């Protein structure tokens, strides 16, 4: 608009001074028309840019708010944990509002900082994803056996063993032994600790773990299995004499057990 005003002012001055010719006036009129067209085109482009930027912001904010609403829906028994999550989400909402203000200011100034807005939005989405993962983990734990009970700890140890997480399995089973040393599941815990070492081919430690069952719980159902695995552990480290002794003890002390049926073939190998 300033350009157009200057052009018109120039035309008026030239006309008043009597220095304008017909050709000059035609040229001036053409320049004026060109200036009008450029101004109209620029205004249309600015409107389009503002509209695109506003649409993009609205879509991003709507998606973020939908995800935040989803997180707010939790189970009643997770209320304490969800309160902490809601605090984080309110903080995120404040940051999202700050980002909206920043983008609006950038558009008003004609400086649309898309790179910065993408970085901020990515950071918010990453934090939101972590909160969703945390909430999901809590919901899974709420539907699984409680790991605070002896049975829950024991089942967790077995699940870790089956998943190949031997150290985790040992930690859980050892935790149960320390917390409930007189619980009926303690012999099983010692046996499965031995199995974790046996799976890792740490046969010396396996022998010691199986010995806890053999010595302290000879009447337990796991005693024959512990003798069998202890004999195999001695065999694997090359101590055939000890392996024969253990396997013969299994055959003599538990002749009707399933494990005793395997002794004959094993003794032939020794």
N, C-alpha and C positions, 0 to 999 in steps of 0.2 A: 504494500500500500504506500510506503514511503517513496518507492521508485515512481509509482504512478503520479503521486502528488508533485514530485519534482519535475516529471516530464510535462505535466499540465501547466505548472508554474512557468517553466521555460517557454512553453508555447505562448502563454499570455504575455510574457515579457517581450518576446520577439514580435508579436502582433502589435503591442503598444508602441514599440520603437519603430515600426514600419519597415523592419528589416527582413521580414519573412516573405518568401516568394511562394508561388503556388506549389512548386516542387518540394520546397522545404516543408510546407504544411502537410503535403501528402506523405512525405517521409516521416514526419513527426507523428502523423496519425497511425501509420503502419507500426511505428515503434511502440506507440501507446497500446495498440491492439495486441501486439506481441507480448507486451508487459502484462496486460490483463490475462492473456491465455496462460502465461507462465505462472502467474499468481494463482489462478484457478486450479491449474494442474498441481501446484505445490500444496495447496490447501486440501485437495482431494487425497493426495498421497499421505499427508500428515494425518488425516482422518482415518485412512486405512491402517496406517501404522499403529495409531492409538487403539483402534478397534481390535487388531490382531493381538497386540500386547495385552490388552484387557481380557480378551477371551482366553488367552493362554494362562494368565494368572488365575482367572476364575476356575478353569478346569483343574489346574494343579491344586488350588485350595479346596475345591469340592472333593477331589480324590483323597486329599489328606484328612479332611474332616470325616469322610466316610470310614476311613481306616481307624481313626481315633474313636469313632462311635462304636465300631466293632470291638475294640479293645476294652471299652468300658463295660461290656457285657460279660460278666464272670459268674462263677459259682459263689454261693453264699458262704461256703466254708473256706473260701480263699479271700475273704473280705480284707483281712489285715494286709496281705500282700498287694491286693489291688489298690488299696489306699495309697501305697507308695507309688504305684504305677500311675495313678491318676494325677499325683503331684507332678510327676515328670511330664505327663501329657499336657497339663496346664502350662507348664514352662514352655513346651513345644508350641502350644497354641499362641503364647505371647510372642515367641520368636517368629512364628508365621505371620502374625499381625505386623511385627516390625518389618518383615520382608516386604509385605504388601505396601506399607508406607514408603519404603525405600524405592520400590519399583514405580510407584505413582509419582514420587518426586523426580525420579530419573526421566519419566515420560514428560513431565511438565517442563523439565530443563532441556528436553530434546536429547538426553543421553541415556539410552536404554542399555543397562549393563546386564546383558543376558548371561554372560559367563559367570558373573558373581551370583546371580539369582539361581542358576543351575547348581552351583557348588553348595549354596545354602540349602536348597531343597533336597539335594542328595544327602547331605548330612542329617537333615531331619528325617528323611525316609529310612536311612540306616539305623538311626536311633529308634525309630518306631518299630522297625523289623526286630531289633533286639528285645524290645519290650514285649512284642507279640510272642517271640520265642520263649521268653521268661514265663509269660502267662501260660503258654502251651505246656511247658515242662511242669508247671505247678498243677495244671489240670490233669496231666497224665499221672503224676504222683498221687493226686487225690483219688483216682480211680483204681490204683494198684494197691497191693497189700502194704500196710503201713510198715516202714522200715524201722519203726521204733519198738515193735514187738519182736520177741525172739523168733517167732515163725517168719515174720517179715524179713528180718535180717538174714535168716537161714535161706529163705527162698531167693533173696537178692544175691547171696553168695553162689548158689547153684546156677542162677541165671547168668552171672558173670562168668562162671566156669564154662558153661555151654557156649557162651559168646567168645570164648578164647581169651578173656581178660583175667589171667591167672592172678596177677597182683591184687586186683580189685577183689577177686573172690577170697583170697587169703585175708585181706584186710577186714572184710565183712565177717568171715567165720571167726577170725581171731577176736574181733570185737564182741561177738556173742559169747565166746569162751570167757572173756574177761568180765563181761557184765553179768552173765548167768552161769557160773561154773558148775552148778548142780542141775542144770536143765537137762531134760531127757534127750535133747538133740546134740549135746556136747560130744558124745562118741562119734556121731556122724560128722561133726565139724572137724575133728582131728583126722578122720578118714579122708575127707575131701581136701583138706589141706595137703595131705600126702599125695592125693591125686594131682593137685596143681603142680607140685614139684616133679612128680613122675612125668607129667605132660611136657614139662620143660627140660626133661632129661637130667634134672638135678637129683640123681638117685640117692646120694648121701643124705640130703635133707628129707627125701621121701621116706627113706628107711627110718629116720628118727620120728617122723610124724606118724607112720604106721605103728611104730613101737608104742606110742601113747595109747593107741586102741588096744593092741595086743596085751599090754601089761595092765592097764587100768580098767579095761572093760571086756574081759575075756568072755562074758556071757552075752555080750551084745551081738546083734545080727551082723554087724560090720566086722567082727573079729576074724572070721574065716577069710573074708575079702582082703582084710589088711594083711594077713599072713601070706596070701597068694601074691599080692603086689609087692610085699617086702622081699619074698623069695625071688621074684622077677627082677627087683632092683639090685639084689646081690649078684644075680646072674649077669645083669647088664654092666656091672663094674668089674666083672671077671672073678668075683669071689664065689667060686662054685661050691666050696666046702660049706660056707654059710648058707648058700642057696639051698643045698640038699637038706641041711639041718632044719631050716624053716619050713620047707615043703613037706618033710617027713612029720614035723610037728603038726602041720595042718591036717595031714592024712590021719594021724593018730588021735588028735584032740577033737576033730570035727569030721568024722568019717562019713556022715550022712549029708554033709553040705554039698551044694553044687560045685563049690570051688575044689573040694577034695577029688571030684571026678576028673579034674584036669591035671592032677598031680602026677599020675602015672606016666603020662606022655612027657611031661616036663622033666621028670627024673631021668628018663631015657636019654634026653638031650644032654644032661649033665654027666 
